[in-house]
Amino acid sequence: MAWHPDRPLLAVAGEDGLRLWTPEGVSAPDGAPATAAYRGLAFSPDGQTLWGSPSFRGDGDDWESSDALDLTSGKVGAGRPWDTGVVEHPGGGLVATLASNQGATYCFFARVDQGTAPAVMRPLRRALILDCDGYQAPLFSVDGRHMAIRGNAYDHSAEVFEFPSLRRVLATTLGDPCPPYPYPQDWLDQMKAWSRHNIAFGSRPGVLWIGTPSGTLVEMDLETRQPVEHDVLAGSRLSALAATATGELLVAGGEGELVLLSVPTGSAPAGAASGDVARAAAVEFSEATTEIPDDDAELETHLVVTDGTRTWEADDLTTVTAAGATDPTWLRIQAALNKARVESE
């Protein structure tokens, strides 16, 4: 499901197709494919286009494409593949989303062509590459200078990247790292205990908040790397954490608790100043890269990817044949495939 950015409108995709919920009732949007049981939904920043993934314009789902539905005309267009949320940068002009694969996940950034109906995402060449899959949608700090990504199917990881540099400034595993298969029961229980919706940026840009199974809230200063624990729901599992539009923290507990926390902003910049910083970050990122051509279906052949510490051009990844045990899984897989191809030739 997806909330409209400005109006009291909720889009929901389920077994009955696509539905729009408003205070007046429920309706099916004009033009939506009858079989559109989308796995992912998102509104464009201006709220005029509803994006659905995977595409249902044909006889069945197509994970190599997505749909873009103009809510005024009912026109449905084609978009690039994505599968995990679409998040607008607070500076405007850019969105971020994920395209997942079991071996690797791309976090790509895109301009939104809002001069057309429907509006479509136009991916840029600079992108993040994450190990494995199973991530949540990205989160931006209020000033747009940091981006956090939570997930990984095999570990409870949390990573924070500077923006627009994409330099990784924090990488941590919540709980014990993934052991060799078969997984012991105590590790599986630990995996269930940690919520995958337990990080948030509040009103202070340089602080990431992390919820824990014990009910404590960890305040992580991204500059000093010093954590401070706060007892919020002592003894009750924290099941979800989010930030409101004005920066308060909303905490949900495993026993049904719901707590709204107001956090002192300290020396955090005021709203207008924070917005100026965010806009500058978005412009800097956008001007340092280019759009991927519309007429080329192979997204990966144009990407310049980074994991936050190293950067690879597309040609680098087609020729690498060696990777060490400490390299990410996706790089070891790519090297093995390239080596097998070279040996067969």
N, C-alpha and C positions, 0 to 999 in steps of 0.2 A: 504494500500500500504506500501511498505518498500524499503528503499534505501540500495543498496549494500555497505558494509563498506569501500571498496577501489576503486571500479570501477564505471563508469557512467552507472549504471544499476538500473532501477526501476522495482520492481515487483508489479503488480496490479491484484487484484482479483475482478471480477464483474460478471454481468449476463452472459457474454460470457466465463466464466472460468478464468484460470490463464494466464496472459500475462507478458512477459519481454520486457521492453522498453529500447533501447539503442540508441546511435547516428545513428546507421545503420538502425534502424527500430524496428518493433514490431514482436514478435514471441511467440509461445506457447512452453513452456519447455517440453522436452521429458519426458515421464513417468507420467506427471501430470494427475490426474483423470479428465475426461471430465466434470464432474459435480462440480468441485472444486470451488464453490462460497464462498471462505473462508471469515470469519468475521475478522480474524487477520492474519497478515503475519509478519515474521521476518527472517533475515538472521543469520546464525551461525556466531560467531566472525571471522572465517576464510573465510567466504563468499562462501563456497563450498556447503552448505546445506541451503535450503529454508524451513522454518517451517510454517505450515498452521494450523489454528484452526477455527472450529472443524474439526474432521477427515471426509474425503469424500472417504475413501477407499471402503466403502460398497455402498449400494443402496441410502443412504441419509446421512445427517449430523449426527455426533455422538459426543456429547459434553463431553463424558467420555474419549475421546482420541483425539490425534492430529496427523497430518501427518508430516513426514520429507522426503523431496525430495532432493536426491543427483543430483546436476545440471550437473555433468559430465556423470554419467551412466544412469540417469533417474530412478534409483531405489527409491521406496517409502517405508518407514518404519513407524512403529508406535511409538508415543511418549505419554508422560503424558499429561493430560488436562491442558490447559492454555487459557486465553482469552484476556489479555490486555498487548500488547507489550512485547518485550524481550529486556532487557538492559544489556549490558556488564559492569561489574565493571571496573573502570579505571586501577585497578591493574592487570587485566587479570585473567583468570582461573575461574571466576564465572560470572553467569548471574542471573538476577532477573526478575520475571514476576508475574502476578496475576492470581489467579483462583477464579472467583467471584460467589457469591450466594446472593440472595436477603437478607438473614439473616446475612451473614458474608462473608468477602473476605480474602483469604490467599495471602500474598506476600511471595512466596517461592524462595529459592536460589538454584542454581544447578551448578554442574560441567558440562562441555561439553566434551563428549567423541569424540574427533576429530580424533581418530585413526580408526574409522569405517566410512563406507559410506552407508547410510547417517549418519551424526553426530546427536546424540540425547542428550537431557538434562537429567542429572541424579540428581534429587532433593535431597537436604540435609534435615536432620531432623529439624534443627532450622528454624523457620519461624515466620513472623509477622501475626497477625490477626487483621483485620480492621472491623469496624462496617458497616453493610449494604453493598451496592455495589455502582457502578457508579464512579469508580476511573480512573485516568489517569495512564499511565506507570510511574514507579519510575524514579527519577532523582538522580544521584550521583554528589557530589562535585568533583572538579578536582583532589583533593588529596585522594578521596575515603573514607574520614572520616565522611561524612554525607550523608544521603539519604532522599529525600523529596518525599512525595506522596500527590497529589492534587485530590480532588473529593468528593465523598459521594453523593448519589442520592437525599438526603433530606437536605443537608447543603453544603455550599461552604467551605469545610474544607481544611486546609493545615497543614500537620504534618511533622516534621523533626526528624529523628532518628540518633543517633550516630552509627557509624560502626567501628568495628565489634560488639560492645556491644548490639546494637539494643535498647539502652535506648532512650526514647523519650525526646527531649530537647525543642520542640516547638509544641504546638497544638492550633490552632486558627480557628475561624469561620469568614469568610469574609462576612460582612453584618450581618443581623439579623438571629438568630437561627430559625430553622424550627418551625412554630407555629402548634397548633392542627389542624387537618382536620375538616372542609373544609378550604383550604388555602385562605387567603384574597388576593385580586388582587394586592395590593401594594407589598406584599411579592413575588408573582409570577413575577411581573415586575422586582423586585430586582434580582431574580434568573436569569432572562434573561440578565440583565445588566452585571453581572460578567462573564468574560470569564473563561472557564475551562482550558485554556492553558496560564495561566498568572503567572507562577513561573519559575525561572531559577537560576542556579548557574553559575556565571561568572568566571573570573580569580582569584578572591579572595575566597579561600576555605570556610572561616567561615562566608560568607555572602549569604543570600537568597534574591533574588529580586522578588518583587510582583507587578504586574500591577493592576491598579484600573479602575473602570468605568469612573472616572473623568479625566483620562489621566495622572495621576501622577504615578511615579515609586517609590516604597518603598524599601529602603535598610535596611534589617533586620540583625543586628549583632547577631549571634546565641550565642555568649558568654555573651554579656551584655544585650541582649533582647531590645536594644534601636533602634527604627525605625527612619530613616531619609527619608523625602519625597523630591522627585525631580520632578519638573514640566517639563515633556517631551512633552506631547501632551495636554496641558491645554485646557479643554473644549471639548475634543474629547475622546470618549470611547476607552480604550485600548483593542483591540480584540485578540491580541496574543503576547506572549513574548517567546523568545528562545535565546540560547547562541550558538555562532559559535564554531568551533573546537579550535580556538585560544583564546576564552574567551570573545570576544566582545558580546554585547547584541543587539539583533535585535527586534525592537518594531514595531508592526503593529497597526494602528488606525482604528476606525470605519468609518472614512471618506476617507479611501484609503491611508493614510499616511504610509510610511515605513521609519524607522529611525535606523541607525546603530550607536551604542554608544561604544566608547572606554573608559574603566573604569581604572583609575590608580590602579596598583597592590599594591602599598605601600610596606609593608614588607612581602608580599606573597612569598612563596618559588618559586625558579626558576623551569623550567619544569622538569629537571632531578631529583631535590630533591623532587618535588611533586610526581613524578612517583615512587620514592623509597618508599615514605610514603604510596602511594596507594597499591603498591605490598605487603608491610608488612601487611596492613589491610586485604587484600584479603587472604593472607596465614594464618593469625591469625584466621580469621573466619572459613576457611576451615578445619584447624587442630583441631578446638574445637567441631566439629560435625562429623557425619557419613552420608553416603548415604543411602537412602531408598532402600530396596531390590527390584530388578527388577521384581521378581515373585509375588509381592503382589500388587493387584490393588487398595487396600484401602489406599490412601495417608494419610488420616486423622489419621489413627490408629498408625502412626509412628511419627507424628509431635510433637515437643516441641514448643509451640507457646507462643508469648508474645505480649502484646499490647503496649509495651514500658515502662510499669510500673510494671506489674505482669506477672508471667510465669506459664503456665499450661502444665503438662504432659498429654498425651492422656487419661490415666486412670482417671485423675482429672475431665475431662469434661464428662466422662460417669457416674460419681457418684454425681456430684453437683446437689442439689435439691432446693437450695434457692439462690436468688439474689435480691439485692435492687434496688430502683428506680434510683440510680445514676450509677448502673452498665451498661455496654454497652448492646445494644439491643440483640446482638447475645448470650450473656451470660444469659440474662433473658429468652430467647427462649429455650436455652439448658436446663436450670434448670427446666422450666415448663414441657418440654418433659420428662425429667428424673423422675420428681415427678409423672407425670401421669402414667409412666410405673411402678414405684414402687407401686403406689396405686392399679393398675390393677392386680399386681401379689399377 
